[in-house]
Amino acid sequence: MSRLLLDPWSPDYESPVAFDGTQPETPTFGGDVDVTVETGLWAAVRPPEVPAWTPERVCFVDGVRRVEARLLAEDRGEMVHGLLASAGVGAVVCTEGRAQYDRLRTSRFLVLGSGRMRDLRAGPVEFEGVSVAGSMPDELMNALQQLMRTREAELAAELFAPDACVFADGPLSYHALSTHRVTGVIKRIFLTYLDGEHMALVSHLEAGERTPVFLIRDGKYDRFAWFQRLAPQRPLEHGMSGIVRLEVRASLGIDVAVEIADYAALALCLYASSAVRDARAPQNLVPVGALENELRHRLGDAVLIRRAIERAVAEGVEI
């Protein structure tokens, strides 16, 4: 009989594993996967203690968002949805044994559906107008997510330098510059890209080990990717606990991708969080967790902002 095992993330968050575990013979994402680009032997890789490439600076880029209020208007029989939201992006830069916040930025948006757009001032708070062609609430949330991800990508591009390793939260879909050594760190696994035979290795990785680098071709965001385990797995936890997927643009070349993969397998274990401090340990890295807390603080007091919005709406907001 199969044994039920523990998901170590707090139940306040969705599971880091969002696929059903039944992998087809070939991936179904509409592209091609080549698992032989690094080596013909599909086995766990433990990088050398002294990696071939060691950056002088390590940068972690992330963002947070918060919906302040949802709006709804009726205009000539059409329902127009809107939301007021705040977003923050920033970085933690680690160098010479020190870590500091860098380029922390906040933005506020009034996202309106049905092609409508207007700015809004609510007391001292200004919301920038954003238009969405669709009219469903989920489309507005997607637009907000894209706004935040785009700003994260812009910040990652600013931080790039030959002596820096930039780890960005999430996939690299919004990162336009394909020559930068920006590495996407995916905490929640929605799609494995591997068939069952190759995916079986992931559950058996030890802390600090990774899979061989594999190539994902989709014709738009071709990239090299690999899985690695950040922390030791407890016997009562399922095999995907502590696993992240990382990716870099394929335009960097396989040699550079392997250098980054070896460095990340060593470095990210040092930054892995503990369940004592973070409900999404170990995948929510310590610098990222600290950055999220600081950015949320900089978004301002949600109660005061809500009161300012209510006053503005009471006075009348037309679209």
Secondary structure, 3 states (H helix, E strand, C coil): CCCCCECCCCCCCCCCECCCCCCCCCCCCCCEEECCCCCCCCCCECCCCCCCCCCCEEEEEEEEEEEEEEEEEEECCEEEEEEEEEEEEEEEEEECCEEEEEEEEEEEEEEECCCCCCCEEECCEEEEEEECCCCCHHHHHHHHHHHHHHHHHHHHHHHCCCCEEEEEECCCCCCCCCCCCEEEEECCECCCCCCHHHHCCHHHCCCCCECCCEEEECCCCCEEEEEEECCCCCCCECCCCCEEEEEEEHHHCHHHHHHHHHHHHHHHHHHCCCCCCCCCCCCCCHHHHHHHHHHHHHCCCHHHHHHHHHHHHHHCCCC
